[in-house]
Amino acid sequence: MNITLHHSSPKGTVSAPPSKSHAHRLLICAALSDKPCRIRCDRTNDDIDATVRCLTALGAEITYKDGVFTVNPIAKIPSHAVLDCGESGSTLRFMLPVTAALGADAQFVLHGRLPNRPLSPLYEIMEEHGVKMSPQGSNPFCISGKLTGGDFTFDGGVSSQFTTGLLLALPLTGEESRIRLTGKIESRPYIDLTLATIRQFGVQAEDLSTEFVLPRSRFTTPAGDVSVEGDWSSAAFMLCLGALSEEGITVTDLNPHTAQGDSAIVDILAAFGADCTRTGETVTVKKNALHAITLDAAEIPDLIPVVSVIAAAAEGTTVIENCGRLRLKESDRMETIRATIASIGGDCVLDDDRIIINGRKTLTGGTVSSFGDHRIAMSAAVASFLCENPVTIEGAECSAKSYPTFFSELEKLCR
């Protein structure tokens, strides 16, 4: 699906969609718990649906009606399970150790670039703890054996998703376990989100900064319904659009006390010079004179595509450092960010693991590829409001991976 956007003056209010990061964790904990659980989640998306499919394949019973998931926990492990992960890296990296801890022989079906995304060092450390797996890159990817508890030491600089997967899986082993992370820990806020979620389900992990101790424990269903937070990662696109809007954009349903690291978007936009106002769970961003900044991408990799659009509109040269991990996403995001900005008349160059953007007040427009990457597609849409001529986005339907209603909500803001 190609979408063409014309320059206009967006304004108005939207509610943040549910956080897929939070939804993945809540759904998995509920499926591993002791009693049925209701999870309020007013919308879903392709990645959340992938996790639901995988949990169902392992024996959970999950229904979705009127914005609520009802999860009946896994009661009997199937002798062989086929888990379709779609293109969701989180689903694969979380469900791989969980499935192994349950002792299920399983086949993981992977789509898009997912077979090429790294599993090391999680792969090697699971092998050391009793799991047999297909060679990395195999599709389907097969596992057998049962994950044992104990000590797990590995580099925390590749992906926080490996740590999350083990935090979700190790309570199932019946053993006390310890996770030790070496090197620089990437995306620490996502680990904090996992710790908060498993504690909500009765697993009192001890946080020693670079070590996590999991006692012999089990997941227990909390009293009452639980709710998926609004997604700061998705809200970032609308908030960045606000930074290009004279009348501003307001986004509601954003928890100001969240563990989601991408809540940093408000401080980043303020640093660029945008007019940002927070009131409770509501954030409003309006256009103001934008100026270049220097930014570290290590903790906020998912924000970089749309932040790069703001940099393209900011006076001066913005330098975004520590971007290497962007090459391992749904696309090589360092290259696709560069290509997107260049194709609509911007100035963006890559230097090792840095993205360097020389800002311009307006861009020309043109045709851009989504590269099958939801965040690139939505970033290109935000960039269209900088352009003198229309912008056509090829393959825009990939936005459904995280934000299926993005383009319909964008249309409403432009009326």
N, C-alpha and C positions, 0 to 999 in steps of 0.2 A: 504494500500500500504506500503510495506516494502522497504527501501532503504539502500543499503550497501555502505559505503564510505571507501576508502582506503587512507592511509597516502600519501600526495603529497605536492607539493610546490605551493600554490596558489599565483597568482599575477594578477594585472590588474585594470581596472576601471569599476565601475557600477554606474548607476544613482539611486538615492533614489526613492522608490515608493511613491506615494502620501500618505499624512498623513490621516489615517482614522479618527483620532480625529478632524482634521480640516474639512474634508469632511462632517462628521456628522453635524457639526455646520453650515456650509455653506448651505447644502441642506435643513436643517430645516428652517433656516432664509429665504431662497429663497421661500420655499413653503408657508411661512406665510406672505410674502411680498405683495406689491401692483401691481407689474408688472412682466412679465417674466424675467428670469435671465439665463445667460449662465455661467456655471462653468467649467473651464478647469481642467481636471483630467485624466491624460494620461493612468491610469490603475485603475481598481476597484478590490474589494475583497469581501469575504463573508459578512463581517460586514457592509461595505458601502452598499452592495446590500440589506441588511436587512432594513436599514433606508429608502432606496428608496421604498421598498415594503410597509413599514408602511405609508409613506407619500402618496403613491398612493392610499392606502386603505382609507385614509382620504379625498381623492378628488383631490389631486394634479395630474397634468399630467407631467410625467418626461420621457424624452427619452435620450438615450446615443448613440452617434455616433461620430466616429473619435476623441475620447478622450475628448468629451465635453458633459456634462449634460445640457439639456435645460429643465428648470423648469417653468411650468405654475402654478401659485399659486393656493391654495385651494380656490374655489369659492363657493361651496355648501357642507356643512357637511352632510355626509350620516346618515341615521337614525340609522344604526348599522354598525359598522366597525369591521373587523377581521384583526388584525395586527400580522403578523408572524415575530417575532424578531430574528429567528434563535438562535444562541448562543451568541448574542451580548448584553452584559451588558449595554454598552453605549446606544444602541438603546432603550432598555427597560426603563432605568432610565431617558432618555431625553424625550421619547415619552409619557411616562405615565402622567406627569404633562401637557405637551403640549396638549395631547388629552383631558384631563380633562378641560383645559382652553378653548378649543373649544366647550365644552359641548357635546361631542360625547359619546353615549353609545358604548362601545367597548369591544372586547374580544382580549386579548393578548395571542398568542401561543408561548410557550417557549420550547427550546430544550437543550439537554445536561445538564449541571449543573445549567443552568440559573434559574430554579424554586427554587433552594436552595440558591441562592445568596441574601443577605439581602436587604430589602427595607426600614427598619427602620433606621432613624426617618422620612424619607420622607413619609412613609405610614401614620403615625399618624398625621403629620401636614397637609397632604392633607385631611384627614378625618375631621380635625378641620375646614377646609375651604370648606366644602360643597360636598365632593366627597365620594361616596359609593364604596367599593371595596371588592373583594373576600378575604377570609383569605390568609395571606401570605403563599406562597408555593403552592397555587392552580395553576393548569395548565389544561385548559386555565384559565387565570386571567382576571376577568371581572370588569369593572368600569362603573359607571353612575353618573349623577349629573354634576354640573359645578363648576370648581375651582374659588373661589373668591380671590380678591387681599387683601391687608392689610399688617399686620405684621407677619413675619415668623421667629421664633427663634428656632434653633436646634443645635445639636452638629456637629461641622465641622470635627470631627475626624474619621468618618466612611468612607465617600467617597465624593470626590469633585463632582462626577457625580450628586448627589442630588442638589447641589447648581446650577450646570449648567442647569439641567432640569428646575428649577424654574426661572432662569434668562431668559431662552428661552420662558417660558410659561407666566410669569406674565404680559408682555406688552399686552397680548391678553385680559386681564380682564377689561381694561378700567379704572383701578384704580391706584393711586400711591401705590406702595408697598415697603416694606423694609425687607430685609433679614439680620438677625443677627446671626452670627455664634459664638458659645461658644466652649470652649476647644481649643485644638491644631488643627489647620486647616491642613488637609492632602492634599497633591498634589496641592498646591496653584497655580503652573504654569498652570494647566489645567483650573482653574477659570479665570486666566488672558487671556488665549486663548479665552474663551467664551466671556469675556468682550470686547476684541478687535473685535470679529466677530459681536456681536450685534451692536456695535458702527458703524461698517462698513455698517450695514443695518439700520442706523438711530436712534437706541435706545441709548440715551446718559445716561447710568447708571452711578451713582456716586459711586466711590470706596472709602470707608472709612476704608479700611484695613480689619476689621472684620464685617463690615456692607456694604450693597449695596442698594442704593436707586434707584428705577425704577420709573421715572415720568410717568404720563399719556402720552403714546406715542404709536407708531405703527411702524412696520417694513416697510421700504421703500427700493426699489431695487436700488443699486448703479449704477452709469453710467458705461457702458462698461462691459466687461467680468470680472469675478473674477477667481482666480486661487487657487487650493489646493496646499499648500506647500509640499515639500518633507518631508518624514516621518523620523524623527530622531530615533524613537523607532525601526523601521525596519532597518534603516541604521546601528544601533548599532551592529547588528550581523556581518555585513561585516567589520565594523571598528574593532571589536574585533578579527575577523579573521586576519586582518592586523597586529595586535599585535603578532600573531604567525607566520607571514610570513617574510622571509628574504628580499624579494623584495618589499613587502608592497601592500596594497590595497587602492585605491582611490575611494571615493564616491562623486558624484556630485549632484547638485540640492538641497543643504542644506542651508536654509536661516540662515545666521549667527546672525540675529537679531530677531529670532523667539521667540514666547512666549512658545514654546514647552519645557517642563522641561527636556525631555530626551536628549536635546542637551548637557546636563552635561556629556554625555559619553566621550567626548573628554578630559575634565579635569580629569575624573576618570582614563582613560587609561594613561594619562600623569602622574598621581600620582602613578600608578603601575610601571612606568618607561618606557612605550612604547614611541617610537619616533613619535610625532604627529605634523603635519603641516597643517595650515589653510590658504587658499588663496581664498578670496571671498566666493563663494558658494561651494567650494571644500575642502574636508578634506582627507589627506593621513596619514595612520598609518602604521608603520613598526615595526618589531621585535627589541627589545632591552632587556637588562637584566631586568626581572620583579621581583618586591619585594612586600611583603604583605603590605596591608593598613587596616585601620579601616574605615568603611563606614556606613552612615546612610541611610536606605532604605526608609524613610518616604516620601520623595518627588519624588522618582524615582522607585516605585515598579516594573514597567515593565522591567527595566534594569537588575534586580537582577539575573534572570536565566542565562543570558549570561555573566554578570560580574562574576558570580560564577565560570564559566569556566576559566576565566583569573586568578582568585584566585587559582584555582587548578594547574596552571602552574607557580605561583609566589613563590619565595623563602620566607619561613616563614609562619606565621599563619595570615590569613585574618579574621577579625571579621566584619560581616555585622549586624548592629543593627536595631531595630524597624521593624522587618519583619512580624509581626503578620498578617497584612492585606493580605499577600501573600496566606494565607490559604483560602481566599474567592474568588480566581480567577477561571479560567477554570479548574484548578486542585488545590489541596492543594499544592501550589508551594513550601512551605517550605519542605514538605515531598518529592515531586517529584524532586526537586533539589538535595536533599540528596541521593535519590535512584539512580538518573542518574549518579551522580559523583561516587558513590560507585560501581555501576555496571560496570564501565569501569576502576576500579582500583584506584580511588581517595580516599581521606580521608576527609569526611565531616560529621559533627555532628551538632545536633540542641540543643540549650540551651535556653529554654523559647522562647523569640521572636528574638533570635540571630541565625545566621548561621555561623559556625566556620569551616574554610577550611584550612587544612595544605597542602601547595603546594608541588608538585613534578614536576621534569623536564619532565617526560614522564608518560603516563598512559598505561594500558595494552590493552584496547579495549574490545569489546564484543557486546552483544545484549542489547538494551535499549528500553523501552516503551516510546512512546510520551505521554501516559496518556490522549490522546485526546486533548492535550494542544499545541497550535501553538508555543508558546515561548519555551516550553520544547523541542519540536521536533527540532527547529532551533538551540537551544543551544547545543543539542547533536551533531548536524552536525558540529558546530564549534569545539566542544571538540574532534571530530574524528581526527583533525589535530595534536592533542597531543599524539595520541595513536600509539603504536608499531604495533598493529594488527587492522584488519578492525573493523568498528563499523556498526552494523545493527540497524536501527531505525524502530520500528514497529509503523504503523499508521502515517507515515510521511505526509500523505495527509492533515492532520489538519492544516498545514502551510498556506493553502489557506484562512484561516480565516482573516489573515492580510497581507500575502505576497505570493500570488500564484506562482510567478515566482522565488521564492527563490532557489529551488534546480536546476532549469535550469541555473540560473545565476551562482550558485556555480560551476556547471559543466564547464561553460565557463572559469571561473577563474583558473581552474585546468588543462586546456589544455596546 
